[in-house]
């Protein structure tokens, strides 16, 4: 009898133990199911936020001041992508630079009253999209250089109606020193931005932007013929008018030079204006090729130039040969980081260079802007594309975007001919 009771007690205990194991197994299984469900929901809500941001940002330009309209568009798109979820909430906040931030939230989708299910919080996702239809007026092309744009103290860039792009993926691809200032329609960096005082930069830079391809990479270079002149020098006190042609081994200007309309090929050597020299021309463009074909506008110089209205350099004030370094038989030192030949330096240090109408295109080398007076402030528009930029202490670069005020054409891909695209930046 006692043995029968003992067996019965053991059987009951085993059943109770088995029931406990089953409950534990159900809770564990339920927890795994809920965890996987929440992971899938997070991806789904993020996809919905991305779609809502991309869809709604297309209406930013016509509805920037109407936050209710943008929210309605974003909400409609989010809900259409989340029909299997409940308690969906959508926020849409316009930012500067044709940018829209969208946050989507939904109730957690769980199935079991376990630890995960009982403690699950609403699932939230954020997406930021931008309409990059803002005119482009400054691009640093090199993705590997440490600073595509480096600004020292007291330097300034004013580009209120156009955008500044840096392709450098470095954490400080744009570096803005203590008292340097930037005021632009959009500031976009493929990498990071290092700045000592955020309040000197307007708007707040956007980081992790997709790199921008060279918008002029398909622009054909003009033909280079035989030398018209070699090692041309115009001395102090001399006034001279130059004609279009091929100038080999550099041009040095200390006197007063007027350029007749047309294309000027600088085949080797620098275009140097210094010691009170002046260079003036309308409907003129320079093609820079060969060894050391660099711009050197020194402090005591006066520069007033407008790009051609037609011809092979239409809209281009300066066009640097993309193969300029490869063509240099002297051999250029290679940058161990970028794999490209080390950049040489174009320098605009003039205190009298207010008129630079057109596009300055320097894809192979660095542009250093120096001096104490504003650069390009008298231009209807100026676009600058270079491998990299540096601004010394003091200068202010003013990139106007009054394209209708000039008959100098804007090259495709920049200025008001910038291609419009919608993309996620967060």
N, C-alpha and C positions, 0 to 999 in steps of 0.2 A: 504493500500500500504506500509506504513511504517512498519506495523507488518510483512508483507511478506518479506521485505528486512531484518528485524531483524532476522527473522527465518532463512533466507538464510545465513546471516552472522554467526549465531550460528552453523548452520550445517557445514559450511565451516571451522569454528574454531575447531569444534569437530573432523572433518576429519583430519585437520592439526595436532591436538593434538594426535589423534590416530596414525597418520603416525609417529609422533615423538616417541611415545611409542613403536611402532613396530621397529623403527630403534634402539632404546635403547635395546629392548629385543634381537634383532638380534646381537648387539654388545656384550651384556652380554653372550648370548648363544655361540657366536663365541669365546669369551674369554675363557669360560669354556671348549669348545671343544679343543681349541688350548692348554690350560693348560694341559688337560688330554693327548693330543697327545704328548706334550713335555715330560711329565712324563713317558709315555710308551716308548718313544724314548730313554730317558736316561737309562732305564732298558735294552733296546735292545742293545744300544751301550756298556753298561757295560758288558753284557753277551758276546758280540762279542770280547771285549778287553780281558776278562777272557779266552775265547776259544783261541784267538790268542796267548796270553802269554803261556798258557799250551801247545799248539801245537808247538810253536817255540822253547820253552826252551828245548825240547827234543833233539834239534840239537846243543845246546850250546857247549857240549863237543867236537864236531867235527867241529864246525864252530864259536868258540868263537872269533877268530880274523877276521871273515868275517861278518861285520855288514850289508853289502848289502844282503847277503844270508838270515840272520835272519829277516831283514825287509821284504824281498820278501815273506818269509813263513808267517810271521805275517799278511802282507797285504792280501795275498790270503785267509787266514782263516777269517779275518775280513770282507772282501768284500762278501765272500760266506754267511756270517750271516746277511748281511745288504743289500740285493738285492733291498729292497724297499726304500732305502735312496740314497741321492746324495752327491757329493763332499766329498767322504770319503778319509780321510788322516790317515796314520798309521805311527807311529814312534816306533822303537824297539832299545833299548839301553842295551847292555850287562853290567852287574854289576859284582862285585867280588863274588866268591863263587857259580859259576854255576847258577847265577841269571839273569833274564831278565826282564826289565821294558818295557811295551807296552802301548802306548797312542793312542787311536782311536778317531777321530773327524768326525762329519757328519753335513751337513747343517740342520738347524732346520726344522722340518716338521710342518708347520702351514697352515691354510686354510682361515683365515679372516684377513683383514687389520686393526684390532683393536690395542689396546695398546700392548697386548702381542705379536701379530703377527708382528707388525712393529718393536718391540724392541728385538725380540728373537735373541739370540746369538748362534753360533755353539755349538753343544752338544759334550762334551768331557768326556772321561772316561779313568782311568788308572788302570792297573793291573800289579802286580809283581808276577812272578812265579819262583820257584827254583827247580832245580834237586838235590835232597838230596842224591846224590851218592858219595859225599865227604866222605872219611873214617872218622868214628866217633872215637874220642879218649878221650872224656871227657863228661860225662853226669851227671847232678844234677837231681835226680829223683823226689824229693818232689815238688808237685805242690802248696802246701799251705804255705810253710815256707817263711819267709820274704826275706831272701837272700839264694838262692840255691848256689850262688858263691859270696863270700865276700873276696875282696882283699884289704889288708891294704897298706899303703905307702911302696914303694920300692919292693913290691912283683912283680913277673913276671911269665907269662906263655908263652912259645914258642911252638906253634903247627902249623908250617907253612904248613904242608901237610895234615892236618886233621881238623875236626870240633869240636866245643865246644857247647854243648846244655844245656840250663837251663829250667826246667819244671815249675819253680815258676811263678805263674800268678800275683805276686805282682808288683807294679809299679817300684820297685827297686829290682826285682828278681836277677839281677846281679848288684853288687855294686863294683865299681873300684875306689879306693882312689886316691888322688892327683897325686902321682908319680908312681903308679903301672902301669904295662905295659902288654898288651896282643897282641900277633902276631900270628894269626891263619889263616887257610884257610877259615873258616866260624865261625861266632859267632851268635848264634840264641837263643832268649829268648822268652818263652811263655808269659811273662809279659813285664816289662820295663827294662831299663838299666839306672843306675845312675853312672855317671862318672864325675870327676872334670875337666879332660882335655881330650877332644876327640882325640887329636893328639897322645895320647899314646896307642890308640887302633886301630889295623889294622886287617881286614877291619872294616868299620862302622858296629856296631851290627844291626842285623835284629830283630825287636820286633814283638810281637803278633804272633809268630810262633806256629803252633799246637804242643801240648805237645807230647813228644816222649815216647812211652811205653818202659818198661824195656826190652831190647833186650835179656836178659839172664833169664827172669822169668820162662822159661820152663826147664832150666838146672837142672837136678836132683842132689840133695845133696848126698854126699857119706854116706855110712853106718857108724854109730858110735858104736864101740864095747866097751869092758871093758877097764879100764884104764891100760896103759902100765907102766906109771910112774905118780907120784903125786908130786906137788910142787917142780919141778926140779930147782936146782940152780947150775950154773957153775961159780965158783969164779974166781977172778982175778988171772992170771998166769996159769990157768988150760986150757989145750987144750983137746978137746973131740970131738968125732964123734958120732952124734945121728942117730938112725935108725927110719924109719917110724913107726908110732904107734899112740896111743891115750894118749895124755898128759893132765892130769887133774889138775885143780887148778893152772895153770900158769907155764910159763918157764921164768926164770931170767938168763940173760947171762952177766957176767962181764969178762969172759975169752974169749977163741977163740973156736968157735963151727963150725964144718963142718957138713952139713946135707947130709946123704946118699940119693940117689934118691928115690922118693916115696911120699906118702900122709901123712901129719902130721895133726892129729885132735887135736885142742886145745879145750878141754871141760871144760870151766870155767877158769877164770883168764886170765891175759894178757901175751902176748909174749913181754917181756921187754928186750931190749939190752941197756946197759948203762955203764958208767965209763970205757970207753976204750974197751968194749967188741966187738966181731966181730961175724957175722953170715954169712956163705957162703954156697951156695948150687946151684947145677945145676940139672934140672929135678925134682924140688921139688914144692909142693903146700901145702898151709895151709887151712884147713876148720875150721872156727871159730864158736863155738856154746857154749851154756850155759851162765851162768851169767858172765858179765864183760870180755868176750872174746875179747880183744882189742889189737891192734898193738900199741906198745910204743917203738919207736926207738929214743932214746934220743940223745942229741947233741954229746957227746963223744962216738959215736958208729960207726962201719963200717959194711955196709950191701952190699952184692953182691948176688943176687938171680935171677934164671931163672926158669920159670914155667915148668911143666911136658910136655913132648912131646906126651904122651898117657895116658890112664887110666881115672878114673872118674874126675880128675881135669885137663885134657888136656887143656893147654893154660891159666889156671887160677892160678895165683900166690897166691892170697888170695880170699877165697869164704866165705862170712859171711852168716850164716844160716838166711834165711828169717824169721824164727819163733823164732829167738834167744830171743827176749824180751818176747814173749808169753810163752816161756818155763821157764822163770825165775819166780820161785814160790815166790820170795821175793816181787814181785809187783813193777811195775815201774810207776812213775808219768806220767800222761797223759798230752800231750800238748793240751791246750784248743782251739787252732786254727786248728791244723791238725787232732786232734782226735787220733793221734798215740802216743805211748809211747815216752817221750822226748828222743831226741838223746843223746847217749853217744859219747865220742870222741876218735877216733883213732888218733894217733899223729906220724908223721914222721918229726923229728927234726934233724936227723943226718946230719953232714957236710961231710959225706962220704957214699953216697948212690947213686952212679952213675949207678949201674947195677940193674935194676928192669925190667926184660924182661917178658912180658906177660900182663895179665889183672888182675887188682885189683878191686874186686867186693864187695862193702860194702853197700848193699841196705837198711840197717836198721839204720845206724849211720852216724855221721859227720866225715869227714876226715880233720884234721888240718895239714897243711904242714908248718913247721917252719925251722929255721936254716939259715946259711949265705952262703952256697954253693949250686950250682945247683943240682937238684934231677933228676935222671934217664937219664942223658946226655950220658952215655955210652951204653944205651940200643938200640938194633935195633928197637924195638917198645915198647911202653907202652900205655895201655888203662886204664883209671880210671873211674869207675862208682860208685857213692856213693849217699846216700840220700841227702847230702849237703856237700859243701866244704868251707874251710876258709884258706886263706893264710896270715900268719903273716908278719910283716915287714922283708924283706930281702931275702926270698928264691926265686929261679927261678925253675919252673917246666918245664922240657924239654920233650915234648911228641913227640918222633920220630915216623916215619911211614915207616921205611925201612923193610917192611914185608918179602921181599925175602932174607934178610940177616940173618934170624933166622930160625931154624928148629922148634921153638916153634909154634904150630898151633894157628891160630887166631880163637876165638870162633865165631860161626855164629851170625850175627847181629851187629858186631862191626868191627873196622878196615877196611881192604879191603874186608870184607864180609858183610859190611853194606848194608842193602837193599836199592835199588835205588827206589825212588818215586818222582813223579812230583806233586807239590802242589802250590796253591796260598798262598802268604803271605801278600798280600795287595789288 
